[in-house]
């Protein structure tokens, strides 16, 4: 219900207000499993992408959004759950594995799943070294990866800002990346790193950010 309202009412209204520039949307397959891999600048990234993508997209989301108590916690769980977000408890290997299994289940049914290779929002606006979850998901599912470059979302809603502002936003979708050449090699750490780095490089080309070869602190964002 909420997802339908978001797509049919909220998304068109938001597009009229923000008038986002969308490039390369034709690179996103209309059907079948696909992984979207965007850079991550703002909380609203997970709202902007479904706003411009015709098909339903599920995301990994911080477990804290699902753990709240009382009315506020219930509303948060309903909001993120209705949008198809999957909770991930960062820093816990077994929980992260379970989240990837859930993501793969979405892909196995022909769905679209978005995962931020950086693992969390960039606090300095730069593109940080990617974590290998996106590579593992790609190799285990066989789904193509569409890199996405987001520009300007950190100006719409900076880190710690409570309300969004009207600012120019650009969303660029790159050509799908396939990694069939690495089939069956998802336990190889060098392969996972190579796939991740290729995805991040394509994001870099689309976003135009400065790259820094270090991880963003997941606890800080």
C-alpha positions as CSV (number, residue, x, y, z in Angstrom):
1,X,0.0,0.0,0.0
2,X,2.6,2.5,1.1
3,X,4.9,1.6,-1.8
4,X,2.0,2.1,-4.3
5,X,1.3,5.6,-2.8
6,X,5.0,6.5,-3.0
7,X,5.3,5.5,-6.6
8,X,2.0,6.9,-7.8
9,X,1.7,10.1,-5.7
10,X,4.9,11.0,-3.9
11,X,7.4,10.2,-6.6
12,X,5.7,12.3,-9.4
13,X,5.3,15.2,-7.0
14,X,8.9,15.0,-5.9
15,X,10.0,14.9,-9.5
16,X,8.1,18.1,-10.2
17,X,9.7,19.8,-7.3
18,X,13.3,18.6,-7.6
19,X,13.3,18.0,-11.4
20,X,16.2,15.5,-11.2
21,X,18.4,15.0,-14.2
22,X,18.4,11.3,-15.1
23,X,21.0,9.9,-17.5
24,X,21.4,6.4,-18.8
25,X,18.2,4.9,-17.4
26,X,18.0,2.8,-20.5
27,X,21.0,0.8,-19.1
28,X,18.8,-0.6,-16.3
29,X,17.1,-3.9,-17.5
30,X,13.4,-3.6,-17.4
31,X,13.0,-7.2,-16.1
32,X,15.1,-9.9,-14.5
33,X,17.6,-9.8,-11.6
34,X,19.8,-6.7,-11.4
35,X,22.1,-5.2,-8.7
36,X,22.2,-1.4,-8.5
37,X,25.5,-0.1,-7.0
38,X,25.3,3.6,-6.2
39,X,27.7,5.9,-4.3
40,X,26.2,7.0,-1.0
41,X,26.1,10.7,0.0
42,X,22.8,11.2,1.8
43,X,19.9,9.5,3.6
44,X,17.7,10.4,0.7
45,X,19.7,8.3,-1.8
46,X,17.5,5.3,-1.0
47,X,14.5,7.5,-1.8
48,X,15.8,9.3,-4.9
49,X,16.7,6.1,-6.8
50,X,13.2,4.5,-6.5
51,X,11.7,7.9,-7.4
52,X,13.3,7.7,-10.9
53,X,13.5,3.9,-11.5
54,X,10.3,2.4,-13.1
55,X,10.7,-1.0,-11.4
56,X,10.7,-1.8,-7.7
57,X,14.1,-1.6,-6.0
58,X,14.9,-3.1,-2.6
59,X,17.7,-1.8,-0.4
60,X,19.8,-2.8,2.6
61,X,19.1,-0.5,5.5
62,X,20.6,0.1,8.9
63,X,19.0,-2.3,11.5
64,X,18.5,0.7,13.7
65,X,15.6,1.8,11.5
66,X,13.8,-1.4,12.4
67,X,14.8,-1.6,16.1
68,X,13.0,1.5,17.5
69,X,10.5,1.3,20.3
70,X,7.1,2.8,20.6
71,X,5.0,4.6,18.0
72,X,8.1,6.1,16.3
73,X,9.8,2.8,16.1
74,X,6.7,1.1,14.7
75,X,6.3,3.8,12.0
76,X,9.9,3.5,11.1
77,X,9.6,-0.3,10.7
78,X,6.5,0.1,8.6
79,X,8.0,2.8,6.4
80,X,11.2,1.0,5.6
81,X,9.6,-2.4,5.4
82,X,7.0,-1.3,3.0
83,X,9.6,0.2,0.7
84,X,11.3,-3.3,0.6
85,X,14.3,-2.3,2.7
86,X,16.2,-5.2,4.3
87,X,17.8,-4.6,7.7
88,X,21.5,-5.2,8.1
89,X,23.4,-5.1,11.4
90,X,26.7,-3.6,10.5
91,X,29.9,-5.1,11.9
92,X,28.4,-8.5,12.6
93,X,29.6,-11.2,10.1
94,X,26.7,-13.6,10.6
95,X,24.1,-10.9,10.4
96,X,25.7,-9.4,7.3
97,X,25.7,-12.8,5.7
98,X,22.0,-13.2,6.5
99,X,21.3,-9.8,4.8
100,X,23.2,-10.9,1.7
101,X,21.1,-14.1,1.7
102,X,18.0,-12.0,1.8
103,X,19.3,-9.8,-1.1
104,X,20.0,-12.9,-3.1
105,X,16.5,-14.2,-2.5
106,X,15.2,-11.0,-4.1
107,X,17.5,-11.4,-7.1
108,X,16.5,-15.1,-7.4
109,X,12.9,-14.0,-7.9
110,X,13.9,-11.6,-10.7
111,X,13.9,-8.5,-8.5
112,X,16.2,-5.4,-8.4
113,X,18.4,-4.9,-5.4
114,X,20.5,-1.9,-4.5
115,X,23.6,-2.1,-2.4
116,X,26.0,0.7,-1.5
117,X,29.6,-0.6,-2.1
118,X,31.0,1.9,0.4
119,X,28.8,0.4,3.1
120,X,27.6,3.7,4.5
121,X,27.3,7.4,3.7
122,X,30.4,9.4,2.8
123,X,30.9,12.1,5.4
124,X,33.4,14.1,3.3
125,X,31.8,13.8,-0.1
126,X,34.6,11.6,-1.5
127,X,34.1,8.1,-2.9
128,X,35.6,5.6,-0.5
129,X,37.0,2.1,-1.0
130,X,34.3,-0.4,-1.6
131,X,33.5,-3.3,0.6
132,X,33.2,-6.7,-1.1
133,X,29.6,-7.5,-0.3
134,X,28.5,-6.2,-3.8
135,X,31.0,-8.5,-5.4
136,X,29.9,-11.5,-3.4
137,X,26.3,-10.8,-4.2
138,X,27.1,-10.5,-7.9
139,X,29.1,-13.7,-8.1
140,X,26.6,-15.7,-6.0
141,X,23.5,-14.5,-7.9
142,X,25.0,-14.1,-11.4
143,X,23.0,-10.9,-11.7
144,X,24.5,-7.9,-13.7
145,X,25.6,-4.9,-11.7
146,X,24.5,-1.4,-12.9
147,X,26.8,1.3,-11.4
148,X,24.9,4.5,-10.3
149,X,26.4,7.9,-9.8
150,X,24.5,10.3,-7.5
151,X,25.4,13.9,-7.7
152,X,24.0,16.6,-5.4
153,X,22.0,14.5,-2.9
154,X,24.3,15.7,-0.1
155,X,23.2,19.2,-0.9
156,X,19.5,18.2,-0.7
157,X,19.9,16.6,2.7
158,X,23.4,16.8,4.3
159,X,24.4,14.4,7.0
160,X,22.5,15.2,10.2
161,X,20.1,17.6,8.4
162,X,16.5,16.9,9.5
163,X,14.6,18.1,6.4
164,X,15.5,18.1,2.7
165,X,16.1,21.2,0.6
166,X,15.4,21.9,-3.0
167,X,18.7,21.5,-4.8
168,X,19.8,20.2,-8.3
169,X,20.2,16.4,-8.3
170,X,21.7,14.2,-11.1
171,X,21.4,10.4,-11.3
172,X,23.5,8.6,-13.8
173,X,23.1,4.9,-14.6
174,X,26.1,3.2,-16.2
175,X,26.2,0.2,-18.5
176,X,25.6,-3.2,-16.8
177,X,28.7,-5.0,-15.6
178,X,28.8,-8.8,-15.9
179,X,31.2,-11.0,-14.0
180,X,30.5,-14.4,-15.5
181,X,34.3,-14.9,-16.0
182,X,34.5,-15.3,-12.2
183,X,31.7,-17.8,-11.9
184,X,32.3,-20.1,-8.9
185,X,35.1,-18.0,-7.5
186,X,33.1,-16.1,-4.9
187,X,35.3,-17.4,-2.0
188,X,38.4,-15.9,-3.6
189,X,39.4,-12.8,-1.8
190,X,41.5,-11.4,-4.6
191,X,38.6,-12.0,-7.0
192,X,36.1,-10.3,-4.7
193,X,38.5,-7.3,-4.4
194,X,38.9,-7.1,-8.2
195,X,35.2,-7.1,-8.8
196,X,34.5,-4.5,-6.1
197,X,37.2,-2.2,-7.4
198,X,35.8,-2.5,-11.0
199,X,32.4,-1.5,-9.7
200,X,33.7,1.4,-7.7
201,X,35.8,2.7,-10.6
202,X,32.7,2.8,-12.8
203,X,30.8,4.7,-10.1
204,X,33.7,7.1,-9.9
205,X,33.4,7.7,-13.6
206,X,29.7,8.5,-13.2
207,X,29.8,10.6,-10.1
208,X,33.0,12.6,-10.7
209,X,34.0,12.4,-7.1
210,X,37.5,12.4,-5.6
211,X,38.5,8.8,-4.7
212,X,40.1,7.9,-1.4
213,X,41.5,4.4,-0.9
214,X,40.2,3.9,2.6
215,X,37.0,2.7,4.1
216,X,34.4,5.1,5.4
217,X,33.9,4.5,9.1
218,X,30.5,2.7,9.4
219,X,30.1,3.7,13.0
220,X,30.3,7.4,12.2
221,X,27.6,7.4,9.5
